[in-house]
Amino acid sequence: MSYLESYLSCIKNGGNSALADAVSVTVNKITPEYITPFSYKEHVISLLLGNVQSGKTSHLFGLICSAADEGFNIFILLTTDNTLLQQQTLFRVRNDLSDFCVCGESDEYAFTANQMRKPTIIVLKKNTRILRKWKNNLSSSHYCEGNALFIADDEADAASLNTLVNKINKQSTINKRLENIKNTAASSIYLQVTGTPQALLLQSHDSGWRPYFTHYFSPGSTYIGGDILYPPDKSPYVILTDNNEAHDLQKDDEFAENGLLRALLYHLVSSADILLNKGKVSNFLVHPSMGTEQHSRFADKIASYLNEIAGSIDEVEVLESLKAVYDDLSITKPDIRPFADIVSKIAELLENDAVNMLILNSKVDFAENVKYESGVNIIVGGNVLGRGITFPMLQTTYYCRLSKNPQADTMWQHARMFGYDRELGLMRVFMPPFLYKLFSDINATNNSIISQIERKKPENVNIYYPSGLRPTRKNVLDNNAVSTFTGGVDYFPFSSDNKSIDFIDELLSRFDNSTYSVSLRVFINILEQIVTETDDWSPDVFSSILQTMLSKNPGAQGKLIVRRERDVGKGTGTLLSPNDRALGKEIIDLPVLTMYKIAGSIEKGWDGRKIWIPNIKLPGTDVYYYVKE
């Protein structure tokens, strides 16, 4: 039996045939196209993209097994720099891939003693000391001299990229250590794995870290993700809180109606229903900020709420509040247990102190506090609640973390409510309206990225976000390679030419001096006829951005303005007349392409030939990111 067959059998024996089938699809797509024909003389960077908490590890293991069947025999699996996560990953590898020689960070002897009899998987944290140690182990073994490496970098966008990319001849330590490990072999496949690819897709072509090929795998049918929780119109599973509640809660000691108290009531009602139906666990995640002091304050406030509810659960005010929560949950879960049974179960939980409070942050021993696999739990924390942490049956989430400069990838990794192990009818997410808008915008862009990846190579993927929301941290993007274009700004080429002015004449012949709604494909056809002589304005860039919009909406429209016999000067710093500039400014939500046919008079700086010059304005105030070739 092959390594892949053995792994798929393991999944099926665990009762998850659907997952086995999904892994097979990923393997059958990537292996014949990229792994089987691997040349063994190059270093290939690739990307495995999946939704947050959608089962990326299983797909990764399938690819490792398939690569072993193709002759790869040295695998390195990288985790974030967290001992608990590294140990959890190591345990899972040993459990799921028992046919391999599996080595932890201190298993140098096992690696050497194996003598390549079995394919070897080395599970390492992205820690500078550990990486340096294993680079030396690989070099001294001499195994890599005649074998290719297969490196799988989980959460590759988090710590692996060069954070000193904008400093001349500088390289951050982890990035350098990973490059050194890669270069111990004459060839390698470096598989980046993440659910937030923004930083990876915006790497320059010369950086060595931009993926050569990308595969996206769809989540299973029971996955709860962004399309369910963060659609453009508010989801029934999201309850909006006041924008200033996070600040106000720290000043208010009263037992008063607010989003946090309501979230606690939802947690109690949903937990009671889950336990009455023989469930074993129900979790409530509170993510107020990255400040550890606030974690304690929120935990204390929730504890005081619990005490208040426990002491007054028979009073009319509390029962009315619980009934309002119950009625709302009944809409999305019609078969919820009777209200009297729910209240009785809540009273039992509170009387027995069976609602557990956990604070997870950098000041707490994480390993000692990971006790949310069973029971009714409330987890309060900050950064620790991001990448790699999975909470079973996370039914209620209160998220009010504020950031002056929000980053899409970081925020999306905070979406721990995503996954399979949830009861959707009982799920509720509490957040202020402006954060809901950000999550909705991020989800829309994620869908655009996925659509582009499914249609074409990753080097053509474009990303755009509303002004004020960055795709990722600035220090991993090369300022000389990543261009930004802002909606609402007029862009026109300083110097350009037409491939065929007759073709443009014919294309625009049906349009007189007016404004028209046209398909963005018409814009692209026009821009294909524009040739620029400098790098200040590229028709390919704008065509690519328009294609991104079409990936979200194949019927996307723009406004076309056509003007003929314009006698304007060349190189004056402006193209549009005041009237046309004002006309375009009034159009906010659609791209605007204004085409001027310049008279070309020599006294105005032209060469005597007529020429069409475009001016394009992108919609809204979104910022569009583009990686230069």
C-alpha positions as CSV (number, residue, x, y, z in Angstrom):
1,M,0.0,0.0,0.0
2,S,1.3,3.4,-0.9
3,Y,1.9,6.2,1.7
4,L,-1.1,8.1,0.3
5,E,-3.4,5.0,0.3
6,S,-2.4,4.3,3.9
7,Y,-3.2,7.9,4.9
8,L,-6.5,8.0,3.1
9,S,-7.5,4.7,4.7
10,C,-6.7,6.2,8.1
11,I,-9.1,9.1,7.4
12,K,-11.8,6.8,6.1
13,N,-11.4,4.4,9.1
14,G,-12.0,7.5,11.3
15,G,-15.4,7.9,9.6
16,N,-14.6,10.8,7.4
17,S,-14.9,9.6,3.8
18,A,-15.8,13.1,2.6
19,L,-12.5,14.5,3.9
20,A,-10.6,11.6,2.3
21,D,-12.3,12.4,-1.0
22,A,-11.4,16.1,-0.7
23,V,-7.8,15.3,0.1
24,S,-7.7,13.1,-3.0
25,V,-8.9,16.0,-5.2
26,T,-6.1,18.2,-3.9
27,V,-3.5,15.5,-4.4
28,N,-4.7,14.7,-7.9
29,K,-4.6,18.3,-8.9
30,I,-1.1,19.1,-7.5
31,T,0.9,15.9,-7.8
32,P,0.8,15.2,-11.6
33,E,1.3,18.9,-12.4
34,Y,4.0,19.9,-10.0
35,I,5.4,17.1,-7.9
36,T,5.8,14.2,-10.5
37,P,7.6,16.4,-13.1
38,F,9.8,18.1,-10.5
39,S,13.3,18.6,-12.0
40,Y,15.4,18.0,-8.9
41,K,17.5,21.0,-9.8
42,E,15.5,24.0,-8.6
43,H,13.9,25.5,-5.6
44,V,10.1,25.9,-6.1
45,I,7.9,28.0,-3.8
46,S,4.2,27.0,-3.8
47,L,1.1,27.8,-1.8
48,L,-1.6,25.6,-0.4
49,L,-4.6,27.9,0.4
50,G,-7.6,27.0,2.4
51,N,-10.1,28.8,4.5
52,V,-9.2,29.5,8.2
53,Q,-9.8,26.3,10.2
54,S,-11.1,24.4,7.2
55,G,-8.8,21.3,7.4
56,K,-5.6,22.5,5.7
57,T,-3.5,20.0,7.8
58,S,-5.2,17.0,6.3
59,H,-4.6,18.2,2.8
60,L,-1.0,19.0,3.7
61,F,-0.5,15.4,5.0
62,G,-2.0,14.0,1.8
63,L,0.5,16.0,-0.3
64,I,3.4,14.8,1.9
65,C,2.3,11.2,1.4
66,S,2.0,11.7,-2.3
67,A,5.4,13.3,-2.5
68,A,6.9,10.3,-0.6
69,D,5.3,8.0,-3.1
70,E,7.1,10.1,-5.8
71,G,10.5,9.6,-4.1
72,F,10.8,12.6,-1.7
73,N,12.2,11.3,1.6
74,I,13.2,14.3,3.7
75,F,10.3,16.5,4.9
76,I,10.4,19.4,7.3
77,L,7.1,20.6,8.8
78,L,7.3,24.1,10.3
79,T,4.9,25.5,12.9
80,T,4.7,28.9,14.6
81,D,7.1,29.5,17.5
82,N,4.8,28.0,20.1
83,T,5.9,24.9,22.0
84,L,2.4,23.7,22.7
85,L,1.4,24.0,19.0
86,Q,4.7,22.3,17.9
87,Q,4.0,19.4,20.3
88,Q,0.3,19.1,19.2
89,T,1.5,19.0,15.5
90,L,4.2,16.4,16.3
91,F,1.6,14.2,18.1
92,R,-0.8,14.5,15.1
93,V,2.0,13.6,12.6
94,R,3.0,10.6,14.7
95,N,-0.6,9.5,14.9
96,D,-1.6,10.0,11.3
97,L,1.6,9.3,9.4
98,S,2.9,6.2,11.3
99,D,4.7,4.9,8.2
100,F,7.2,7.7,8.4
101,C,10.2,8.3,10.6
102,V,8.8,11.2,12.6
103,C,11.3,13.4,14.5
104,G,10.8,16.1,17.0
105,E,13.2,18.9,17.7
106,S,15.5,16.8,19.9
107,D,15.5,13.7,17.8
108,E,18.8,14.1,15.9
109,Y,19.7,10.5,16.7
110,A,16.5,9.1,15.3
111,F,17.0,11.1,12.2
112,T,20.6,9.8,11.7
113,A,19.8,6.2,12.7
114,N,17.0,6.0,10.2
115,Q,19.6,6.3,7.4
116,M,16.9,7.2,4.9
117,R,15.2,3.8,5.2
118,K,11.9,5.5,5.8
119,P,10.8,8.9,4.6
120,T,11.6,11.3,7.5
121,I,9.4,14.2,8.8
122,I,11.0,16.7,11.1
123,V,8.5,18.9,13.0
124,L,10.1,22.2,14.0
125,K,9.1,25.5,15.5
126,K,10.1,28.6,13.5
127,N,12.5,29.5,16.3
128,T,16.0,30.8,15.4
129,R,17.8,28.5,17.7
130,I,15.9,25.4,16.5
131,L,16.3,26.3,12.9
132,R,20.0,26.9,13.2
133,K,20.4,23.6,15.0
134,W,18.6,21.6,12.3
135,K,20.3,23.4,9.5
136,N,23.6,22.0,11.0
137,N,22.1,18.6,11.5
138,L,21.0,18.4,7.8
139,S,24.4,19.7,6.6
140,S,26.4,17.3,8.7
141,S,24.3,14.2,7.7
142,H,25.0,14.8,4.0
143,Y,21.6,13.3,3.2
144,C,20.5,16.5,1.5
145,E,23.3,16.5,-1.0
146,G,21.6,13.8,-3.0
147,N,18.0,14.4,-2.1
148,A,15.5,17.1,-2.5
149,L,13.8,18.7,0.5
150,F,10.1,19.0,0.9
151,I,9.4,21.9,3.3
152,A,5.9,22.5,4.5
153,D,5.5,25.9,6.2
154,D,2.3,26.1,8.2
155,E,1.1,29.7,8.6
156,A,3.9,30.7,6.2
157,D,2.8,34.3,6.1
158,A,3.2,34.8,9.9
159,A,6.9,34.7,10.6
160,S,8.8,33.4,7.6
161,L,9.0,36.5,5.3
162,N,11.8,39.0,5.3
163,T,10.7,41.8,7.7
164,L,13.8,43.9,6.6
165,V,13.0,43.8,2.9
166,N,13.1,47.6,2.7
167,K,16.6,47.9,4.2
168,I,19.4,47.4,1.7
169,N,21.1,44.0,2.0
170,K,19.3,43.2,5.2
171,Q,17.4,39.9,6.0
172,S,15.4,39.1,9.1
173,T,16.8,36.1,11.2
174,I,14.0,33.6,10.7
175,N,13.8,34.3,7.0
176,K,17.6,33.8,6.7
177,R,17.4,30.5,8.7
178,L,14.7,29.2,6.4
179,E,16.7,30.1,3.4
180,N,19.8,28.4,4.8
181,I,17.8,25.2,5.4
182,K,16.3,25.3,1.9
183,N,19.8,25.7,0.5
184,T,21.2,22.6,2.3
185,A,19.8,20.7,-0.7
186,A,20.3,21.3,-4.4
187,S,16.6,21.4,-4.9
188,S,13.4,21.7,-2.9
189,I,9.7,22.2,-2.9
190,Y,8.8,24.8,-0.3
191,L,5.0,24.6,0.3
192,Q,3.5,27.6,2.0
193,V,0.3,26.8,3.9
194,T,-2.1,29.4,5.1
195,G,-5.7,30.7,5.2
196,T,-4.5,34.4,4.8
197,P,-2.3,34.6,1.7
198,Q,-2.1,38.4,1.4
199,A,1.5,38.9,2.4
200,L,2.6,35.9,0.2
201,L,0.8,37.1,-2.9
202,L,2.2,40.6,-2.5
203,Q,5.8,39.4,-2.4
204,S,8.0,40.6,-5.2
205,H,9.0,38.3,-8.0
206,D,12.6,38.7,-7.1
207,S,12.2,38.0,-3.4
208,G,12.3,34.3,-3.8
209,W,9.1,33.9,-1.6
210,R,6.3,34.6,-4.0
211,P,4.5,31.3,-4.9
212,Y,5.2,29.7,-8.2
213,F,2.0,27.8,-8.1
214,T,-1.1,28.0,-5.8
215,H,-3.8,25.5,-5.1
216,Y,-7.0,26.5,-3.3
217,F,-9.2,23.7,-1.8
218,S,-12.8,24.4,-1.0
219,P,-14.1,23.6,2.5
220,G,-16.6,20.9,3.2
221,S,-20.3,21.5,3.0
222,T,-20.6,21.8,6.8
223,Y,-18.0,24.5,7.2
224,I,-19.0,27.7,8.9
225,G,-17.0,30.6,7.5
226,G,-17.1,34.1,6.2
227,D,-19.9,33.7,3.7
228,I,-22.2,32.6,6.5
229,L,-21.1,35.0,9.2
230,Y,-20.0,38.1,7.3
231,P,-22.1,38.5,4.1
232,P,-22.6,42.1,2.8
233,D,-26.0,42.2,4.5
234,K,-25.9,41.5,8.2
235,S,-26.0,37.8,9.1
236,P,-28.7,36.5,11.5
237,Y,-25.9,35.0,13.5
238,V,-24.2,38.3,14.3
239,I,-25.4,40.8,16.9
240,L,-24.1,44.3,16.7
241,T,-22.9,46.1,19.8
242,D,-22.3,49.8,20.4
243,N,-19.1,51.0,18.7
244,N,-17.8,52.4,22.0
245,E,-18.9,49.6,24.3
246,A,-15.4,48.2,24.8
247,H,-14.3,51.5,26.2
248,D,-17.4,52.1,28.2
249,L,-17.5,48.7,29.8
250,Q,-14.3,49.3,31.7
251,K,-15.9,52.3,33.5
252,D,-19.3,50.9,34.2
253,D,-19.7,48.6,37.2
254,E,-23.5,48.3,37.0
255,F,-25.4,45.2,36.0
256,A,-26.9,46.9,33.0
257,E,-27.9,45.7,29.6
258,N,-24.9,45.7,27.2
259,G,-23.4,43.5,24.5
260,L,-21.1,41.6,26.8
261,L,-23.9,40.7,29.2
262,R,-26.1,39.7,26.3
263,A,-23.3,37.5,24.9
264,L,-23.0,35.8,28.3
265,L,-26.7,35.1,28.4
266,Y,-26.6,33.6,24.9
267,H,-23.7,31.5,26.0
268,L,-25.7,30.2,29.0
269,V,-28.8,29.4,27.0
270,S,-26.9,27.7,24.1
271,S,-24.7,25.8,26.5
272,A,-27.8,24.5,28.4
273,D,-29.4,23.3,25.2
274,I,-26.1,21.6,24.1
275,L,-25.7,19.8,27.5
276,L,-29.4,18.8,27.6
277,N,-28.8,17.1,24.2
278,K,-25.8,15.1,25.6
279,G,-23.2,17.5,24.3
280,K,-19.9,17.6,26.1
281,V,-18.5,21.1,25.5
282,S,-19.6,24.7,24.8
283,N,-17.2,27.5,24.5
284,F,-17.5,31.3,24.7
285,L,-14.6,33.4,23.4
286,V,-14.0,37.0,24.5
287,H,-11.4,38.9,22.5
288,P,-11.3,42.5,23.8
289,S,-7.8,43.7,23.0
290,M,-4.1,42.7,23.0
291,G,-3.6,44.3,26.4
292,T,-3.4,41.8,29.2
293,E,-4.7,44.2,31.8
294,Q,-8.0,44.4,29.8
295,H,-8.3,40.6,29.8
296,S,-8.4,40.6,33.6
297,R,-10.9,43.4,33.7
298,F,-13.2,41.7,31.2
299,A,-12.9,38.4,33.1
300,D,-13.7,40.1,36.4
301,K,-16.7,41.8,34.8
302,I,-18.0,38.5,33.4
303,A,-17.5,36.9,36.8
304,S,-19.6,39.6,38.5
305,Y,-22.3,39.1,35.8
306,L,-22.3,35.4,36.6
307,N,-22.7,36.0,40.3
308,E,-25.5,38.4,39.7
309,I,-27.4,36.0,37.4
310,A,-26.8,33.1,39.9
311,G,-28.3,35.1,42.7
312,S,-31.3,36.4,40.8
313,I,-32.2,33.8,38.2
314,D,-35.7,33.5,39.6
315,E,-36.4,37.2,39.3
316,V,-38.6,38.6,36.6
317,E,-35.9,40.8,35.0
318,V,-33.4,38.0,34.6
319,L,-36.0,35.6,33.3
320,E,-37.2,38.1,30.8
321,S,-33.7,38.7,29.5
322,L,-33.1,34.9,29.2
323,K,-36.5,34.5,27.4
324,A,-35.5,37.2,24.9
325,V,-32.3,35.3,24.2
326,Y,-34.2,32.0,24.0
327,D,-36.7,33.4,21.5
328,D,-34.0,34.7,19.2
329,L,-32.1,31.4,19.3
330,S,-35.4,29.6,18.5
331,I,-35.5,31.4,15.2
332,T,-32.3,29.8,14.0
333,K,-32.8,26.6,16.0
334,P,-36.5,25.8,16.1
335,D,-36.0,22.5,18.0
336,I,-34.3,24.1,21.0
337,R,-35.3,22.5,24.3
338,P,-38.2,24.0,26.3
339,F,-37.5,27.3,28.0
340,A,-38.2,25.9,31.5
341,D,-35.6,23.1,30.9
342,I,-33.1,25.6,29.7
343,V,-33.5,27.8,32.8
344,S,-33.3,24.8,35.1
345,K,-30.0,23.7,33.5
346,I,-28.5,27.2,33.7
347,A,-29.4,27.3,37.4
348,E,-27.7,23.9,37.9
349,L,-24.6,25.1,36.2
350,L,-24.3,28.2,38.2
351,E,-25.1,26.5,41.5
352,N,-22.3,24.0,40.9
353,D,-19.8,26.6,39.7
354,A,-19.7,24.6,36.4
355,V,-19.0,27.6,34.2
356,N,-15.2,27.9,33.9
357,M,-13.3,31.1,33.3
358,L,-9.9,30.9,31.4
359,I,-7.5,33.7,30.6
360,L,-5.2,32.9,27.8
361,N,-2.4,35.5,27.1
362,S,1.4,35.9,27.3
363,K,1.3,36.2,31.1
364,V,-0.4,32.9,31.7
365,D,1.1,29.4,31.4
366,F,-0.7,28.4,28.2
367,A,-0.2,24.7,28.7
368,E,-1.7,24.8,32.2
369,N,-4.8,26.6,31.0
370,V,-5.8,24.6,27.9
371,K,-8.9,23.1,29.5
372,Y,-11.6,23.9,27.1
373,E,-12.1,20.5,25.5
374,S,-15.1,19.8,27.8
375,G,-17.5,21.6,30.0
376,V,-18.9,25.1,29.7
377,N,-16.1,27.6,29.3
378,I,-15.4,31.3,28.9
379,I,-12.1,32.1,27.4
380,V,-10.7,35.7,27.5
381,G,-7.5,36.6,25.7
382,G,-5.7,38.5,23.0
383,N,-2.9,37.6,20.6
384,V,-2.7,34.0,21.8
385,L,-6.2,33.5,20.4
386,G,-5.0,33.8,16.8
387,R,-3.2,31.4,14.6
388,G,-3.2,27.7,15.3
389,I,-5.6,27.7,18.2
390,T,-8.9,25.7,17.7
391,F,-11.7,25.8,20.2
392,P,-14.2,23.0,19.9
393,M,-17.9,24.0,19.9
394,L,-17.1,27.7,19.9
395,Q,-20.8,28.9,20.0
396,T,-20.5,32.4,21.2
397,T,-17.9,35.1,20.4
398,Y,-17.5,38.6,21.7
399,Y,-15.0,40.5,19.6
400,C,-14.3,44.2,20.2
401,R,-10.6,44.5,19.5
402,L,-9.7,47.9,18.2
403,S,-6.7,48.8,16.1
404,K,-5.6,52.1,14.7
405,N,-4.2,50.4,11.6
406,P,-6.2,47.2,11.1
407,Q,-4.6,44.4,9.0
408,A,-6.8,42.1,7.0
409,D,-4.7,38.9,7.5
410,T,-4.4,39.5,11.3
411,M,-8.1,40.2,11.7
412,W,-9.1,37.1,9.7
413,Q,-6.8,34.9,11.8
414,H,-8.8,36.1,14.8
415,A,-11.9,34.5,13.4
416,R,-11.7,31.5,15.6
417,M,-15.4,31.0,15.2
418,F,-14.9,29.5,11.8
419,G,-14.8,25.7,11.4
420,Y,-16.8,22.5,11.3
421,D,-17.3,21.7,15.0
422,R,-20.1,24.2,15.7
423,E,-23.9,24.1,15.9
424,L,-24.9,26.9,13.6
425,G,-28.4,27.5,15.0
426,L,-26.9,28.3,18.4
427,M,-24.0,30.4,17.1
428,R,-23.8,34.1,17.8
429,V,-21.0,36.6,17.2
430,F,-21.1,40.0,19.0
431,M,-19.1,42.9,17.5
432,P,-19.6,46.6,16.8
433,P,-20.8,47.7,13.4
434,F,-17.5,49.1,12.1
435,L,-15.8,45.8,12.8
436,Y,-18.6,43.9,11.1
437,K,-18.0,46.1,8.1
438,L,-14.3,45.3,8.1
439,F,-14.9,41.6,8.4
440,S,-17.4,41.8,5.6
441,D,-14.9,43.7,3.4
442,I,-12.2,41.2,4.2
443,N,-14.5,38.3,3.3
444,A,-15.4,39.9,0.0
445,T,-11.7,40.4,-0.9
446,N,-10.9,36.8,0.2
447,N,-13.6,35.5,-2.2
448,S,-12.1,37.7,-5.0
449,I,-8.6,36.3,-4.3
450,I,-10.0,32.7,-4.4
451,S,-11.8,33.4,-7.7
452,Q,-8.7,34.8,-9.3
453,I,-6.6,31.8,-8.1
454,E,-9.1,29.4,-9.5
455,R,-9.0,31.1,-12.8
456,K,-5.3,32.0,-13.3
457,K,-1.8,32.0,-11.9
458,P,-1.1,33.7,-8.6
459,E,1.2,36.2,-10.1
460,N,-1.9,37.9,-11.6
461,V,-3.9,38.1,-8.4
462,N,-4.8,41.6,-7.3
463,I,-5.9,42.6,-3.9
464,Y,-7.9,45.7,-2.8
465,Y,-9.3,46.9,0.5
466,P,-11.1,50.0,1.8
467,S,-8.9,52.9,2.7
468,G,-7.6,52.4,6.3
469,L,-7.5,48.6,6.1
470,R,-4.1,47.2,5.1
471,P,-3.7,43.7,3.6
472,T,-0.8,42.8,5.8
473,R,2.0,44.4,7.8
474,K,4.1,47.0,6.0
475,N,7.5,45.5,6.9
476,V,7.2,42.4,4.6
477,L,6.2,44.3,1.4
478,D,8.9,45.7,-0.9
479,N,8.2,49.3,-1.4
480,N,9.9,49.2,-4.8
481,A,7.8,46.3,-6.0
482,V,4.3,46.9,-4.7
483,S,2.3,49.7,-6.3
484,T,-0.9,51.1,-4.8
485,F,-3.7,52.9,-6.5
486,T,-6.5,54.7,-4.7
487,G,-10.1,54.9,-5.6
488,G,-11.3,58.4,-6.4
489,V,-8.0,59.5,-7.9
490,D,-7.6,60.3,-11.6
491,Y,-4.8,58.4,-13.3
492,F,-3.6,59.1,-16.9
493,P,-0.3,58.4,-18.7
494,F,2.2,61.2,-19.0
495,S,3.3,59.7,-22.4
496,S,1.5,57.1,-24.5
497,D,0.6,55.9,-27.9
498,N,-2.1,53.8,-29.6
499,K,-1.5,50.4,-31.2
500,S,-4.2,51.3,-33.7
501,I,-6.0,54.6,-33.6
502,D,-8.4,53.3,-36.3
503,F,-9.4,50.4,-34.0
504,I,-10.1,52.7,-31.1
505,D,-12.1,55.0,-33.5
506,E,-14.2,52.1,-34.5
507,L,-14.6,50.8,-30.9
508,L,-15.8,54.2,-29.7
509,S,-17.7,55.2,-32.8
510,R,-21.1,54.5,-31.1
511,F,-20.4,56.8,-28.2
512,D,-20.8,60.5,-28.6
513,N,-20.0,63.3,-26.1
514,S,-21.9,61.8,-23.3
515,T,-21.6,59.3,-20.4
516,Y,-22.4,55.6,-20.9
517,S,-22.7,52.5,-18.7
518,V,-20.6,49.8,-20.2
519,S,-19.2,46.4,-19.3
520,L,-15.7,46.5,-17.7
521,R,-14.7,44.2,-20.6
522,V,-15.2,47.2,-22.9
523,F,-12.7,49.1,-20.7
524,I,-10.2,46.3,-21.0
525,N,-10.6,46.1,-24.8
526,I,-9.9,49.9,-25.0
527,L,-6.9,49.7,-22.6
528,E,-5.4,46.9,-24.7
529,Q,-4.9,49.5,-27.5
530,I,-2.9,51.8,-25.2
531,V,0.9,51.7,-25.2
532,T,2.8,53.6,-22.6
533,E,6.4,54.8,-23.0
534,T,7.2,55.1,-19.3
535,D,6.5,53.2,-16.1
536,D,4.3,55.9,-14.6
537,W,1.0,54.3,-15.9
538,S,0.5,50.8,-17.2
539,P,-2.6,49.7,-19.1
540,D,-1.8,46.1,-18.0
541,V,-2.1,47.1,-14.3
542,F,-5.5,48.8,-14.7
543,S,-6.7,45.9,-16.9
544,S,-5.7,43.5,-14.2
545,I,-7.5,45.5,-11.5
546,L,-10.6,45.6,-13.7
547,Q,-10.3,41.8,-14.1
548,T,-10.3,41.5,-10.3
549,M,-13.6,43.4,-10.2
550,L,-15.0,41.1,-12.8
551,S,-13.9,38.1,-10.7
552,K,-16.3,39.3,-8.0
553,N,-19.1,40.3,-10.5
554,P,-18.9,39.1,-14.1
555,G,-21.5,41.7,-15.1
556,A,-19.6,44.6,-13.4
557,Q,-20.2,48.0,-15.1
558,G,-18.2,51.2,-15.4
559,K,-18.9,54.7,-16.8
560,L,-17.4,55.6,-20.1
561,I,-16.9,59.3,-21.0
562,V,-15.8,60.1,-24.6
563,R,-14.4,63.4,-25.8
564,R,-13.0,64.2,-29.3
565,E,-10.9,67.0,-30.7
566,R,-9.4,68.0,-27.4
567,D,-6.7,70.7,-27.8
568,V,-4.8,70.2,-24.5
569,G,-1.1,70.7,-23.9
570,K,1.3,67.8,-23.4
571,G,3.0,67.4,-20.0
572,T,0.9,70.1,-18.2
573,G,0.2,67.8,-15.2
574,T,-3.5,67.6,-16.0
575,L,-5.6,66.0,-18.7
576,L,-9.3,66.5,-17.8
577,S,-11.1,69.7,-18.2
578,P,-12.7,71.1,-15.0
579,N,-16.1,70.0,-16.2
580,D,-15.1,66.5,-17.0
581,R,-13.1,66.1,-13.8
582,A,-16.3,67.2,-11.8
583,L,-18.4,64.8,-13.9
584,G,-16.2,61.9,-13.0
585,K,-16.0,62.9,-9.4
586,E,-19.8,62.6,-9.1
587,I,-19.5,58.9,-10.0
588,I,-18.4,57.3,-6.8
589,D,-19.2,53.6,-6.9
590,L,-18.1,52.6,-10.4
591,P,-14.9,52.8,-12.3
592,V,-14.8,55.8,-14.7
593,L,-12.8,55.7,-18.0
594,T,-12.6,59.0,-19.8
595,M,-11.2,58.8,-23.4
596,Y,-9.8,62.0,-24.9
597,K,-8.9,62.1,-28.6
598,I,-6.1,64.7,-28.6
599,A,-5.8,67.0,-31.6
600,G,-2.0,66.6,-31.4
601,S,-1.0,70.1,-32.3
602,I,2.8,70.7,-32.4
603,E,2.5,74.0,-30.7
604,K,0.9,72.2,-27.7
605,G,3.9,69.8,-27.5
606,W,2.6,66.9,-29.5
607,D,4.0,65.5,-32.8
608,G,1.1,66.5,-35.0
609,R,-0.6,63.1,-34.8
610,K,-4.0,62.6,-33.2
611,I,-4.0,60.2,-30.3
612,W,-6.5,58.7,-27.8
613,I,-5.4,59.1,-24.2
614,P,-7.2,57.4,-21.3
615,N,-7.9,58.7,-17.8
616,I,-9.1,56.1,-15.3
617,K,-10.6,56.6,-11.9
618,L,-11.2,53.6,-9.7
619,P,-14.3,53.4,-7.5
620,G,-14.8,54.5,-3.9
621,T,-11.8,55.1,-1.7
622,D,-10.5,51.5,-1.9
623,V,-6.7,51.0,-2.2
624,Y,-5.6,48.6,-4.9
625,Y,-2.3,46.6,-4.5
626,Y,-0.3,45.5,-7.5
627,V,3.0,43.7,-7.7
628,K,5.2,44.9,-10.5
629,E,6.7,42.4,-12.9
